[in-house]
Amino acid sequence: MLWFHGRMDQTALLAAARSGDADAFGRLVGGHRAELLAHCYRMLGSLRDAEDALQESLVRAWRGLATFRAGALRPWLYRIATNRCLTLIEQRARRELPADLGPGAPLTEVAWLEPYPDRRLGPEATAEQRESIRLAFVAALQHLSGPQRAALLLREVLGFSAAEVAAQLDTTVAAVNSSLQRARAALAERRPAPGDPVAAGAARQDLADRYAAAWQAADVDTIVALLTDDATYSMPPLPEWYRGRAAIRDFLLAGPLRHRWLFRPASANGQLAFGTYLWDEKRQAYVWAGLDVLRLDGRGIAEVVSFLTDGLHREFDLPDEFPAPPGL
């Protein structure tokens, strides 16, 4: 077999895979799995749906190796994955965040956007790819048509040429450019203004520490002070959401801050996040409650999305519970 810099040459791997070597196929596509999964998530707004789409895409790739032209593996894989996502988009309701729902939306039919673990991005992810995993961007994408999502992501996030995107979507360069233009215009109406991001490092860590400590101390004044004037607070799968310091303060005092909390740092969607744990008197432990994902700007915390999902902690390498600290 051929080897190059200590690794089997792609041509040799392809030949072995075509002969039925599943391990060779795994090595052939393995370096692309993380970015393909993130692409499917951006398209679909759900980690579970993205995992299903990726698995189905790899099965199709395995079965279609005879049609693959050596030397263009990455665009070929994206062609398969993107088209699988486009089929799913046609079959399923778009995913939403509560604050993005229009008035009178039929809540029984809503599918909720899901968070994405940063660890699933892989070390090769570019800054552009990491930025495009943020909740606000993924939520805005869900309001584009499938072809518009695909054109925008393939062209501007993943860096394929217009001709490559046209080939992946079985369309023309003119159609790709038209979809891209419409996607940019629609996205500009929905994405929040970027503002000045909270500085990384010490300032960001200080804000995180103060926010977690305030929750654990039931200090509503500090929590509210860290919010922007027009901050939003939502809790999917609950449809209710709140805007502004006064409304959020009233909600917190009426419900969540009547209980004891423990916050632990997490990493989701390239944003500040916490695993939240609620005190359980019977178990004498803090038990999993949800994942809070925060959007920051230069003024403070502009959005909190608290995902109240059972089992979500396992995707973020967080435990089921924390025991009471000694002496409690």
Residue, then its C-alpha position, 0 to 999 in steps of 0.5 A: m500500500l502507498w503511504f505519504h508522510g506516515r499516512m496511507d495515500q488517499t488513492a490507496l485508501l479509496a481503492a481499499a474502501r471500494s474493495g469493501d474495507a470499512d476501516a479504509f473508508g473510515r480513515l478516508v472520511g474521518g478528517h471531515r466528520a467534525e466539519l460535516l456535522a457542524h454544517c448539518y447543524r447549521m442547516l437543520g438547527s438540531l444536533r440530533d438531526a445533524e447526527d442523523a443526517l451525517q450518518e445517512s450521508l456517510v452511508r450514501a457515500w459508502r454505497g456511492l464510492a464507485t461514482f466518486r472521482a478521486g481528488a475532490l473528496r471534500p466537495w463530494l461529501y458536502r454535496i451528499a450531506t447538503n442534499r440530505c439536509l435539503t430533503l430533511i428541511e422540506q419534510r420538517a418544520r423549521r426550528e425556532l427560539p421562543a423570542d423569534l416566534g411570530p404572534g399567533a404561532p401554533l405552539t403545538e407545531v413548534a420545533w425548538l432550536e438546539p445548542y451545539p457543543d463546542r467540542r464537536l467542532g474539532p480543532e481544525a475549525t476556522a474562526e469563520q466556522r466557529e462564529s457561524i455556530r452562534l445561536a443568533f446566526v443559526a436561528a436566523l438561518q432557519h428562516l431562509s429557504g433550504p437552497q438559500r441556507a445551502a448557498l450561504l453556508l457553502r459559499e461564505v462559511l465553507g469557502f467553496s467557489a460559486a462554481e463548486v456550489a452550483a455543482q453541489l446543488d445541481t444548479t447554475v452559478a447564476a442561481v447560486n448568486s441569486s440565492l446568496q443575494r437573497a440570503r444575505a438580505a434576509l439574514a441582515e434583517r434578523r441577525p442582531a447588531p454585532g455591537d462591541p463584543v465583551a473583551a475576551g480573557a479577564a473581562r469575560q471571565d469576570l462577567a461569567d464569575r459574577y453572573a454565576a455567583a449572583w445566581q447562586a446567591a439569589d442576588v437578583d439586583t446583580i443578575v439584572a445589572l449585568l443585563t442590557d436594557d433590552a435583554t431577552y430571556s427564554m427557556p425552550p421548550l417553554p414558549e414564554w419569554y421575557r424582554g427587558r430588565a424589569a420583566i426579567r427581574d419579575f420573572l426571576l423573583a416569582g419563580p427561579l430565584r425561589h430555589r437554590w442553584l449551582f452554575r458550572p461553566a460549559s462551552a456551547n455555540g462559541q458562547l459563554a454557557f453554564g450547566t445549571y443545577l437545582w437543589d433537590e432536598k430529597r437527594q441532598a444534591y444539585v441535580w441537572a436543570g438545563l443549559d444557559v447560553l448567553r449572548l454578550d455585547g459591549r453593554g453586557i448580557a443581551e440574551v439568555v437562552s436556557f435550554l431545559t432539556d433532559g439528558l442534554h448535559r451528557e452532550f456537554d460532558l457535564p455530570d447528572e448532579f453535584p453533591a452538597p458542599p461539605g458543611l452545607 
